[in-house]
Amino acid sequence: MSDCCAGSLLSATVPCSDSVRLVCPHCGRVGKTVSLLTLKHQVKLAHLTAVEAGPFAFCRSPECEVVYFNGTGTGLSLADVRQVPTGKTSANPQLCYCFGFDVEMVRSEIRTTGQCTVPRRIAAEMKAARCACEIRNPQGSCCFANVTAAVKRELATSCTQTVAG
């Protein structure tokens, strides 16, 4: 479970164990186990019965078409889920699924102000127990590490462009 949702009612009722080590049948990378609740909210209606044959894991590989897979070889691809997870697209990826922040919002704020308040704003919402990462984030866990990494990347890119320009 993510730390950000530790104060919510959801976290007390949604067990998610990383004790099962699953390897993606398509790319061979070890995945991160996700809860059945995450899967039910993320997969398209036609695949709801498939997710009951779990446990399932999330494939983090950006090059892999598979999003979720289980130990019996069942894989659910990008076409089988409701939204494209962060890291599986090069377009304008969603960073925070609870509050709607994406990479372009981060870039825009950095261009305008030279800084980014997105992590601070998300932290305030997390502190108020308004997040539901286990449901909304396709990775089934807190997005905060993804957000802060993206902000650092964008700030570094902004600084590099300013120096080069």
C-alpha positions in Angstrom: 0.0 0.0 0.0 1.1 3.5 -0.6 2.0 5.8 2.2 -0.1 8.6 0.8 -3.4 6.8 1.3 -2.5 5.4 4.7 -5.0 7.7 6.4 -8.0 6.8 4.2 -10.6 4.2 4.7 -9.6 2.6 1.5 -6.1 1.6 2.7 -7.6 -0.5 5.5 -9.7 -2.6 3.2 -7.4 -3.2 0.2 -4.6 -5.6 0.8 -1.8 -5.6 -1.8 1.1 -7.9 -1.3 4.5 -7.7 -3.1 5.4 -11.1 -1.8 4.5 -12.7 -5.1 7.3 -12.3 -7.7 5.8 -12.2 -11.2 7.7 -11.8 -14.4 6.1 -10.3 -17.5 5.7 -12.9 -20.2 6.3 -10.4 -22.9 9.4 -8.5 -21.8 10.8 -10.6 -18.9 10.9 -7.8 -16.3 9.7 -8.4 -12.8 6.4 -6.6 -12.2 4.9 -4.9 -9.1 1.9 -6.7 -7.7 -1.3 -4.7 -7.8 -4.6 -5.2 -5.9 -7.8 -6.7 -7.4 -9.4 -3.3 -6.7 -6.8 -1.5 -8.9 -7.4 -4.0 -11.7 -11.2 -3.7 -11.5 -11.0 0.1 -11.9 -8.3 0.1 -14.6 -9.3 -2.6 -17.1 -12.0 -2.3 -19.6 -15.3 -4.1 -18.9 -14.6 -7.0 -21.3 -11.6 -8.0 -19.1 -13.2 -7.9 -15.6 -13.5 -11.7 -15.4 -9.9 -12.1 -16.4 -8.5 -10.1 -13.5 -10.0 -12.6 -11.0 -7.4 -15.1 -12.1 -4.7 -13.2 -10.2 -2.6 -12.2 -8.6 -1.6 -9.7 -11.3 1.4 -7.4 -11.5 2.0 -4.1 -13.3 4.7 -4.1 -16.1 6.8 -0.9 -15.7 8.7 -1.3 -18.9 8.0 1.6 -21.2 8.7 -0.5 -24.3 6.3 -3.3 -23.3 2.7 -3.3 -24.6 1.7 -5.4 -21.6 0.3 -3.4 -18.7 -0.9 -6.2 -16.3 0.0 -9.9 -16.2 -0.3 -12.9 -14.0 1.7 -16.0 -13.3 -0.3 -18.1 -15.7 0.7 -16.1 -18.8 -2.4 -13.9 -19.0 -1.5 -10.4 -20.1 -3.6 -7.3 -20.5 -2.2 -4.8 -23.0 -2.7 -1.1 -23.5 -5.8 -1.8 -25.6 -7.3 -3.6 -22.6 -7.1 -0.8 -20.0 -9.1 2.4 -19.6 -6.1 4.8 -19.6 -2.5 4.7 -20.6 -0.3 4.5 -17.5 2.6 6.9 -16.9 5.7 5.6 -18.6 3.8 3.8 -21.3 3.5 6.8 -23.6 5.8 9.6 -24.8 2.9 12.1 -25.4 1.8 14.1 -22.4 1.7 11.5 -19.6 -0.5 11.8 -16.6 1.6 12.1 -13.5 -1.0 12.3 -10.8 -4.2 10.4 -11.4 -6.0 11.6 -8.3 -5.6 15.3 -9.0 -5.1 15.4 -12.7 -1.6 16.8 -13.0 0.3 15.9 -16.2 3.8 16.7 -17.6 2.5 19.7 -19.7 1.1 21.3 -16.6 4.6 21.0 -14.9 6.3 22.4 -18.0 3.9 25.3 -18.2 4.4 26.3 -14.6 8.2 26.1 -14.9 8.2 28.2 -18.1 5.9 30.8 -16.4 7.4 30.9 -12.9 10.8 29.1 -13.0 9.5 26.7 -10.4 6.9 24.0 -9.9 4.4 23.8 -7.0 2.8 20.6 -8.2 4.5 18.3 -5.6 3.6 20.7 -2.8 0.0 20.9 -3.9 -0.3 17.1 -4.2 1.3 16.7 -0.7 -1.3 19.0 0.8 -4.1 16.9 -0.8 -2.4 13.7 0.5 -2.2 15.1 4.0 -5.9 15.9 3.8 -6.5 12.2 2.8 -8.0 13.1 -0.5 -6.1 10.7 -2.7 -7.1 7.2 -3.9 -3.9 6.1 -5.7 -4.7 2.4 -5.3 -7.7 2.9 -7.5 -6.8 5.8 -9.8 -3.2 5.1 -10.5 -2.7 2.2 -12.9 0.4 1.3 -11.0 -1.7 0.6 -8.0 0.5 2.8 -5.7 1.3 6.3 -4.8 2.3 8.5 -7.7 4.3 11.0 -5.7 7.7 9.5 -6.7 6.8 9.7 -10.4 5.7 13.3 -9.9 8.8 14.5 -8.1 11.1 12.7 -10.6 9.2 14.3 -13.5 9.5 17.8 -11.9 13.2 17.3 -11.4 13.7 16.2 -15.0 11.7 19.2 -16.3 13.5 21.7 -14.1 16.9 20.3 -15.3 15.8 20.5 -18.9 14.5 24.0 -18.3 17.9 25.0 -16.8 19.8 23.4 -19.7 17.7 25.2 -22.3 18.1 28.5 -20.5 21.9 28.1 -20.4 22.1 26.9 -24.0 19.8 29.7 -25.3 
